[in-house]
Amino acid sequence: MKKTITLLLILGLLSNLNILAQQTPAPKQSEAITITGATAHIGDGTIKENCTLIFESGKITAIGGSETESKGQIIDANGKHIYPGFIAPGKSLGLVEVNAVRASNDQDEIGDIIPHIRSIIAYNAESKVVESMRPNGVLLAQIAPKGGRISGTSSIVQFDAWNWEDAAVKTDDGIHLNWPTLFRNGRWWMGEPRGFIPNKDYDKQVSEVKTFMQNASAYGKGTSDEINAPFAAMQGLFNGSKHLYIYADGEKEMMDAITNAKESGVEKIVLVGGYHAHKIIDFLKTNSIPVLVNFTHTLPKFDDDDYDLTYKLPKLLMDEGLTVGLQNASASNFQTRNLPFYAGQVVAQGLEKEKALQLITGNNAKILGIDADYGTLEVGKSATLFISEGDALDMRTNQLSRAFIDGRDISLETHQTELWKRYMGKYEGK
């Protein structure tokens, strides 16, 4: 009897796990697919009307007009829109499932300077939060660790996989550095004033980072057989195989961070956040620094900032010729699905719609170093794209009908869509 009850309990648990599991990853593309009649938004600032797009074996093989001869399965997308898959930088997606549940939080590790911690091996490909990105067109992301001064090493993944090995698009692409701030929030519970107060330890903290980077550079030039994991992880910054993602917002902090990184021999630098980047345009252009601007749906940080600074900052930087991408590293993971609507907000500030699209497609791919395969709709690149019923930057009309990752026809079902169908069925039946 006890064995029977135990077996029933196990079967019940397995049944529940099956219900809660992510959609089964799609099989490899087996035949050519042709999408006809759609408006193709290339992701480089251009569009093609009445476009015919063909992809085979996961790669785009043709993109032209109505005269292009179709092959294989034909999808009539007349009146619809084709977009490259949106790319979300600097997120801990797949590392945190529920913020309030400690056991599901694997985005941070013990230690303050831990560049050797690799986020990719902790990535959960069956995350329900990851699954919820796809219906809005967010199909790739940079999975980055959080916390500490140097948080660790990120990797870039696609959102339809069995495990992290399948998901990986580019492993160990960069190291994430949280630069010290000149001001910090006062700890009112310890008797400090509320709001921003001077950080008296700024110079000391900067010196610690600078010393570590110089020692890491020296380690790479040495001949010792002794392995130092943190120093070894940094070597990609000095040979150009990794990017250094610097999180900084203030004028002095940004300039100090970039200057110190350059002096240490770092070849590829990306500024993340850049809240006051519009005040150091010439410095950023001189040093060829791309910027991953924070998401637009936020309030100004300081009383003397323009009330709409966060809304218009991407446009201010793009108008000056900087390479700009859009991210929401400081927001909760679930908000990443709103990435296209953050770009849409910049359109409302006067940026051309196709340029706004670049913020989350071509520009993000270029900044992350995956533009050879992703970010734009071009022959030879990955068929990671989707078909939307309308404008993908508008939450009212971004309704996906099909989506593909590397040519695989992926499911757009999620826990949210299942609940929507369940309760719409309930209320429509009344």
C-alpha positions in Angstrom: 0.0 0.0 0.0 2.8 2.4 1.0 4.6 1.6 -2.3 1.4 2.4 -4.3 0.9 5.7 -2.5 4.6 6.6 -3.1 4.3 5.7 -6.8 1.2 7.9 -7.1 2.9 10.8 -5.4 5.9 10.5 -7.8 3.7 10.3 -10.8 1.8 13.3 -9.6 5.0 15.3 -9.1 6.2 14.3 -12.6 2.8 15.3 -14.0 3.1 18.8 -12.4 6.7 19.2 -13.6 5.5 18.4 -17.1 2.8 21.1 -16.9 5.3 23.6 -15.6 8.2 22.8 -17.9 9.2 25.1 -20.7 8.1 24.5 -24.2 10.1 21.7 -25.9 12.9 23.3 -28.1 12.1 23.3 -31.8 13.8 20.8 -34.1 16.4 22.0 -36.6 15.1 23.5 -39.8 14.4 20.7 -42.3 13.2 22.6 -45.4 13.6 26.0 -46.9 11.1 28.6 -45.7 10.0 31.6 -47.7 8.2 34.6 -46.1 6.4 36.7 -48.7 4.7 40.1 -48.8 5.9 41.5 -45.5 7.7 44.8 -44.7 11.1 43.8 -43.6 12.8 45.9 -41.0 16.5 45.1 -41.7 17.9 46.4 -38.3 20.5 48.7 -39.9 18.1 51.6 -40.4 16.5 50.5 -43.6 13.4 48.7 -44.6 12.2 46.6 -47.6 8.6 46.8 -48.7 6.8 43.8 -50.1 9.8 41.7 -49.2 10.5 38.0 -50.0 12.9 36.5 -47.4 14.2 32.9 -47.7 16.2 30.9 -45.2 17.6 27.4 -45.3 19.5 25.4 -42.7 19.2 28.2 -40.3 20.7 30.9 -42.5 19.1 33.7 -44.6 19.8 32.8 -48.3 17.8 35.5 -50.0 16.1 38.8 -49.3 14.6 40.7 -52.1 11.4 41.9 -53.7 8.3 40.1 -55.0 10.3 39.0 -58.1 12.4 36.6 -55.8 11.5 33.0 -56.5 10.1 31.2 -53.5 11.4 27.9 -52.1 10.1 25.3 -49.8 7.3 26.2 -47.3 5.7 29.5 -48.0 4.4 31.9 -45.3 2.1 34.6 -46.6 2.9 37.6 -44.5 1.1 40.2 -46.6 0.5 43.3 -44.5 2.7 42.0 -41.7 6.3 42.9 -40.6 9.5 40.9 -40.3 12.1 41.9 -37.7 15.5 40.5 -36.6 15.3 39.0 -33.1 15.7 41.6 -30.4 18.9 41.4 -28.2 19.0 42.2 -24.5 22.4 43.0 -23.0 23.5 42.8 -19.4 20.7 40.6 -17.9 20.7 37.9 -15.3 18.0 36.0 -17.1 18.1 32.3 -16.4 20.1 33.0 -13.2 17.2 34.3 -11.2 13.7 32.8 -11.3 11.9 34.5 -8.4 13.7 37.4 -6.7 12.1 36.7 -3.3 13.1 33.0 -3.4 16.8 32.8 -2.4 17.2 29.2 -3.7 16.3 30.4 -7.2 18.8 33.3 -7.2 22.2 32.4 -8.7 23.3 35.8 -10.1 25.9 36.7 -7.5 28.8 34.9 -5.8 30.8 35.5 -2.7 33.6 38.0 -3.3 34.1 41.5 -4.6 36.5 40.9 -7.5 35.7 37.7 -9.2 36.1 37.9 -13.0 36.6 34.1 -13.2 33.0 33.4 -12.2 31.2 32.3 -15.4 27.5 33.0 -15.6 26.9 30.6 -18.5 27.3 27.4 -16.4 24.5 28.6 -14.1 22.1 29.5 -16.9 18.7 27.7 -16.6 17.4 27.1 -20.2 14.0 26.1 -18.7 13.4 29.3 -16.9 9.8 30.5 -17.1 11.0 34.1 -17.2 13.2 33.4 -20.2 10.3 31.7 -21.9 8.2 34.9 -21.5 10.6 37.0 -23.5 9.9 35.3 -26.8 6.3 36.5 -27.5 7.6 40.1 -27.6 10.4 39.3 -30.0 13.3 39.2 -27.5 15.1 36.1 -28.7 18.7 36.6 -27.5 20.4 38.0 -24.4 23.7 38.6 -22.8 23.6 36.7 -19.5 25.7 38.7 -17.0 26.5 38.1 -13.3 25.7 40.8 -10.8 27.1 42.2 -7.6 30.6 43.1 -6.3 33.1 45.3 -8.0 34.0 42.9 -10.8 31.0 40.6 -11.1 32.3 38.0 -13.4 32.1 36.9 -17.0 29.1 37.0 -19.2 28.0 34.9 -22.2 25.4 35.4 -24.9 22.5 32.9 -25.4 19.5 32.3 -27.6 16.2 31.6 -26.0 15.2 28.1 -27.3 17.5 25.4 -25.9 17.6 22.2 -23.9 20.5 23.4 -21.7 23.2 26.0 -21.5 25.5 24.3 -24.0 22.7 24.4 -26.6 21.8 28.0 -25.7 25.3 29.4 -25.9 25.9 31.8 -28.9 29.1 33.3 -27.6 30.7 32.1 -24.4 32.7 34.3 -22.1 32.2 37.4 -24.2 33.1 40.0 -21.5 33.8 41.0 -17.9 31.5 43.3 -16.0 33.0 46.1 -13.8 30.9 48.2 -11.5 32.9 51.4 -11.2 33.0 53.1 -7.8 30.6 56.1 -7.5 31.4 59.6 -6.2 28.1 59.6 -4.3 26.2 56.9 -2.6 22.8 56.6 -0.9 22.9 57.6 2.7 22.2 54.8 5.2 19.5 56.5 7.2 19.3 53.5 9.6 22.8 54.3 10.6 22.2 57.9 11.2 23.4 59.1 7.8 21.3 61.7 5.8 18.8 60.3 3.3 19.6 60.8 -0.4 23.0 61.1 -2.1 26.1 61.7 0.1 29.8 61.9 -0.9 31.6 58.5 -1.1 34.7 59.2 1.0 36.2 55.9 -0.2 36.1 56.7 -3.9 39.8 57.2 -4.4 40.6 54.0 -2.4 38.1 51.9 -4.3 39.5 53.3 -7.7 43.0 52.4 -6.6 42.0 48.8 -5.7 40.5 48.3 -9.2 43.5 49.9 -10.9 46.0 47.8 -9.0 44.1 44.6 -9.7 44.0 45.4 -13.5 47.7 46.3 -13.6 48.5 43.1 -11.7 46.4 41.0 -14.1 48.1 42.6 -17.1 51.5 41.8 -15.5 50.4 38.2 -14.8 49.7 37.7 -18.5 53.2 38.9 -19.4 54.9 36.6 -16.8 56.2 33.1 -17.2 55.1 31.6 -13.9 53.4 28.2 -14.1 51.2 29.1 -11.1 47.6 29.6 -12.1 45.7 32.6 -10.7 42.1 32.1 -11.8 41.0 35.8 -11.4 44.1 37.1 -13.3 43.7 34.4 -16.0 40.1 35.3 -16.6 41.2 38.9 -17.3 43.6 38.1 -20.1 40.9 38.3 -22.8 40.7 42.0 -22.1 44.3 42.6 -23.0 44.3 40.5 -26.2 41.0 41.7 -27.5 39.0 38.5 -27.2 36.7 39.9 -24.4 34.9 43.2 -23.8 35.1 45.2 -20.6 31.6 46.4 -19.7 32.0 49.3 -17.4 28.9 50.3 -15.4 29.2 54.1 -14.6 26.9 57.1 -14.8 28.6 60.3 -13.6 31.0 62.4 -15.7 34.1 61.9 -13.6 33.3 58.2 -12.9 33.0 57.5 -16.7 36.1 59.3 -17.6 38.1 57.8 -14.7 36.9 54.3 -15.6 37.7 54.5 -19.3 41.0 56.2 -18.8 42.2 53.6 -16.2 41.0 50.7 -18.5 42.9 52.2 -21.4 46.0 52.7 -19.3 45.8 49.0 -18.2 45.8 47.8 -21.8 42.1 46.9 -22.2 41.3 46.9 -25.9 37.5 46.8 -26.1 35.5 48.9 -23.7 31.7 49.3 -23.5 30.1 51.9 -21.3 26.9 50.6 -19.6 24.4 53.1 -18.1 26.1 56.3 -19.1 23.4 58.5 -17.5 25.5 61.7 -18.1 27.2 60.4 -21.2 25.7 63.3 -23.2 28.1 65.6 -21.2 31.3 63.9 -22.3 30.5 63.3 -26.0 33.9 64.4 -27.3 35.7 62.1 -24.8 33.6 59.1 -25.8 34.1 59.8 -29.5 37.9 60.3 -29.1 38.1 56.9 -27.3 35.6 55.1 -29.6 33.4 54.0 -26.7 30.0 52.5 -27.5 27.2 53.1 -24.9 24.5 50.7 -23.7 22.0 53.2 -22.3 19.7 52.2 -19.5 16.0 51.6 -20.3 14.0 54.7 -20.9 11.1 54.1 -18.5 12.8 55.7 -15.5 12.8 59.0 -13.6 15.6 61.5 -13.6 18.2 60.9 -10.9 19.0 64.5 -9.9 16.8 67.6 -9.4 18.6 69.6 -12.0 18.3 67.0 -14.8 15.7 67.5 -17.5 12.5 65.8 -16.6 12.7 63.8 -19.8 16.4 63.0 -19.8 16.0 59.2 -19.6 13.5 59.3 -22.5 15.7 61.2 -24.9 19.2 60.2 -23.9 19.6 57.5 -26.6 18.7 60.1 -29.2 21.1 62.7 -27.8 23.9 60.2 -28.1 23.0 58.9 -31.5 22.6 62.4 -32.9 26.3 62.9 -32.0 27.4 59.9 -33.9 28.0 57.4 -31.0 27.2 53.7 -31.4 24.3 53.3 -28.9 22.4 50.2 -27.7 19.6 49.9 -25.2 19.6 47.7 -22.1 17.7 47.4 -18.8 20.4 45.9 -16.6 19.2 47.7 -13.5 15.6 46.5 -13.9 14.0 43.2 -12.9 14.4 40.4 -15.3 10.8 40.1 -16.2 10.8 43.7 -17.5 13.2 42.7 -20.3 10.3 41.6 -22.4 9.5 45.4 -22.6 12.7 46.1 -24.5 11.0 46.9 -27.8 8.7 49.4 -26.0 11.7 51.2 -24.4 13.0 51.7 -28.0 9.5 52.9 -29.0 9.7 55.5 -26.3 12.7 57.0 -28.0 10.7 57.3 -31.2 8.4 59.6 -29.3 11.4 61.8 -28.6 12.0 62.3 -32.3 14.3 59.5 -33.2 13.5 57.8 -36.5 11.7 54.5 -36.0 14.3 52.4 -37.9 17.1 54.0 -35.9 15.3 53.3 -32.7 15.0 49.7 -33.9 18.8 49.6 -34.3 19.1 50.2 -30.5 17.9 46.6 -29.8 19.0 44.9 -33.0 22.0 45.9 -35.2 23.6 48.2 -32.6 23.3 45.8 -29.7 24.7 43.0 -31.9 27.7 45.1 -32.9 28.4 46.2 -29.4 28.3 42.6 -28.1 30.4 41.4 -31.0 27.8 39.0 -32.5 26.9 41.2 -35.6 28.5 38.7 -38.0 25.5 36.4 -37.4 22.8 38.3 -35.6 21.1 41.7 -35.4 20.2 42.4 -39.0 18.3 40.6 -41.8 21.1 39.9 -44.3 22.1 37.0 -46.5 24.4 34.7 -44.7 23.3 35.7 -41.2 21.3 33.6 -38.8 17.6 33.3 -39.5 16.7 34.6 -36.0 13.7 36.6 -36.7 10.0 37.0 -36.2 6.8 38.0 -37.9 4.6 40.6 -36.2 1.1 41.6 -37.1 2.1 45.3 -36.7 4.7 47.7 -35.4 6.9 45.7 -33.0 7.9 48.9 -31.0 4.3 49.5 -30.1 2.8 47.4 -27.3 -0.6 47.7 -28.9 0.4 46.1 -32.2 3.4 43.9 -31.5 1.5 40.6 -31.9 3.9 37.8 -33.0 2.5 35.1 -35.3 5.7 33.2 -36.0 9.3 33.3 -34.6 12.5 31.5 -35.6 15.8 31.1 -33.9 18.6 29.9 -36.2 15.8 28.8 -38.6 13.9 26.7 -36.0 10.2 27.4 -35.8 9.9 28.1 -32.1 6.8 28.0 -29.8 5.3 31.3 -28.6 3.4 29.6 -25.9 4.3 30.6 -22.3 2.8 30.3 -18.8 1.2 33.7 -19.4 -0.4 32.8 -22.7 -1.8 29.6 -21.2 -3.3 31.6 -18.3 -4.8 34.1 -20.8 -6.4 31.3 -22.8 -7.7 29.7 -19.7 -9.4 32.8 -18.2 -10.5 34.2 -21.5 -12.3 30.9 -22.1 -13.9 31.3 -18.7 -15.2 34.8 -19.2 -16.1 34.5 -22.9 -18.3 31.6 -22.0 -20.5 33.7 -19.7 
